Amino acid sequence: MTASGRTRARYEAALRWLYGLSARGIRLHLDRMRGAVAARGMPQKGLRVVHVAGSNGKGSVCAMVERGLRAAGYRTGLFTSPHLHRYAERVRIAGRPLGEGEVADRLEELRQAMPDLPRLTFFEVTALLAFEAFRDHAVDAVVLEVGLGGRLDATNVVGAPLCSVVTGIALEHTRILGDTLEAIAKEKAGVIKRGCPVILGEGTPGPRTVLRRTANRRRAPAWLLGRDFEGRQEPDGRAMIRVGSGRGAFERTLRLGLGRAPYQAHNAAVAAATLRRLGDRGLSVPDDAIATGLRTARWAGRAEHVDVAEGPSFLFDAGHNPEGCVAAAALLRSPPARKTVLLFGAMADKDHEAMLAAFAGRVHRRVYAAPVMRRAAEADAFAALRPGSVARSVRDGLARARRMAGPEGLVVVVGSIFLVQEVRAAVLGIRSDPPIAM
């Protein structure tokens, strides 16, 4: 076996062990993570962190903030979840995922240490790995995406961040986070720390009030969407971004690297405000670097248009809740200008009716497929809500959608990041790790 083959075998073996921890499920509690970082020498201590929570847009915001920091010359760490194709994508140093050999080494070391650690979940082990990698690679700044919620998320052991960010709030994981926007906002507000500035990208009155009150109680200076910064899409598809006012304001109109979706102008404004705010926290980011970050950030599977040599084009968007689907549908014309087919699959705990309703009048046909995940809803459940073709598998759904769209058409893949992963890998010939139900 070649050296690369041995590395790949070690990587896959380490992932099999890690994936086995998924049976422990999602257990929001900080005691285990606090015990783990204490036992491992507090790897998160000393990291300069931008902590990002929210229901929608946090991945895009993280991508733009990280890219802006790199454009300013900083060595960055980026932690996001879930991964699209490979587990190593979750932890990036200076824009590049960790190598398979390093992932294998770190997971093997943590596996050996497990008898001396609390009973960690899949996500907690991954967060611990990320903290240790960021420490060992001596990064200048870490952009840290919350996994679920905020208050009790494993990432919330970082202490006082340089800046906290809360993007839009939506109904999600209601059995865990609460069944109202205000309850969910309260959980997300857990990333707001005493005296640390916070960027609030939520405009709905109820959850916005919760976030503002939390910031006030913790004396965390808050910048608010619509007051301190704004973003809007111009008729030509460019985005106008403003942060601040007067002579010292950041104001640019530019094409975003993450596409022309109207919601990306909003996300870009949140990212720009975050980068501007870091200047008061010891990380100066020039305006040109902010603009470079907004123009050049890439995030696969989010409002991503892909043209292939033969057959229909594809729009991949990991819209995983009603708000995400509404945003994805806004990328389409009504009525559609060409034959447009929706390829949809989602997890069982989502509001399927609202998600499917977002595409009314914007697609000609619908194909339903269930991703290979324990939490995935059966495809025929969608057909009971909106007529469509029920596929036996995701690959069968892809084949049906391609036939329906024809060579000049468009296939819109949306509803779950796990569906996007399977279809995108098949369309582009990308090697993917096995999916993990997190």
Secondary structure, DSSP 4 states (H G I P E B T S, - for coil): --HHHHHHHHHHHHHHHHHHGGGG-----SHHHHHHHHHTT-TTTT--EEEEE-SBSHHHHHHHHHHHHHHTT--EEEE-SS-SS-GGGGEEETTEEPPHHHHHHHHHHHHHHGGGS----HHHHHHHHHHHHHHHTT-SEEEEE-SSSSTT-GGGGS-S-SEEEE-B----SHHHH-SSHHHHHHHHGGG--TT--EEE---SHHHHHHHHHHHHHTT--EEEBTTTEEEEE-TTS-EEEEES-GGG-EEEEE--TT-S-HHHHHHHHHHHHHHHHHGGGT----HHHHHHHHHH---TTSSEEE--SSS-EEEEE---SHHHHHHHHTTS-SS-SS-EEEEE--BTTS-HHHHHHTTTTT-SEEEE---SSTTBPPHHHHHTTS--EEPSSHHHHHHHHHHHH-TT-EEEEES-HHHHHHHHHHHHT---PPP---
